[in-house]
Amino acid sequence: MVGRIAKVVPVAFTLLACAGKGPPSATPSSTATKAHASNDGSSAREAPASSTSTPTSSPAPALTDEQILARVRSDLLACYEQGKKSTPAMADGKLTLLASVDTSGKTTCVVPTDDIGLTQEVEDCMSSRLGRETFTPGTSWSFELPIAVRAGAVTLGKEAAGPVIEEVSEHGLPDAMKVVHGLLPKLSECVQPVEKSSGLRVIHIGARVGSDGRVSCTVATGAGAVPEEVRTCSRTALEATRFGAPKSGAGLVSIPVKILAAK
């Protein structure tokens, strides 16, 4: 039986302000800031103009959600794995890290919120890691990083505009979540040629995986005709991927890629 294991979603950040370095007694109130979309459709942020900033300071760099998470993902995963050793019963979980960055690019405050399923040890470890991150100097800015831990992988925790992978089904592939996460950017590119007028909203991309972890066959289908270039692109992406050895000598994976209408 094919089991549903995860939901991988990019996010759009909401900028928040957090003053001070020590943990507040309550969740800080948010401060309005300016957000914009990058040319490739992903969410990005820029610091708001500040009356206290010096005239010579340059704007903070626009970073996508994935770019920020990519800097700290491996360490956040290490936090979870270490916490799992202390608390074996801990399963999947999520939290959002609120962070502020000063003009030197130093992260000055990190506050975890919206937490479910993770131990305090894991939350403190993740907060500490993000607090050590530095960025390009400029004006001060802030962001929130929603994180989900599912099937032993750290992913983004909310949805943003653009093609996304929804619930992944697998059978016999213990590392399917990690592999699929790495495929997300390429599969998102693969579905770009789909015309909005086609009526396609979800393309199901599936594969059989042999005992050596290599993909033996692929399929890309939907409620209507899927363009050949989409099927070819997804097949190429999957065939270039290597899964871990299946538990029972063969494995299956099904990846629904949802196509969100442009705003």
MOHU-V395443 format. One record per helix or strand of 2 or more residues. SS is the DSSP state (A for helix, B for strand). FROM is the first residue (numbers start at 0). LEN is the number of residues. If there is no record, write none. Layout:
BEGIN
[[SS	FROM	LEN] [SS	FROM	LEN]]
END
This chain:
BEGIN
[[B	2	5] [B	34	3] [B	42	3] [A	64	22] [B	92	9] [B	105	11] [A	119	12] [B	140	10] [B	152	4] [B	163	8] [A	175	18] [A	195	3] [B	201	8] [B	213	8] [A	227	12] [B	250	8]]
END
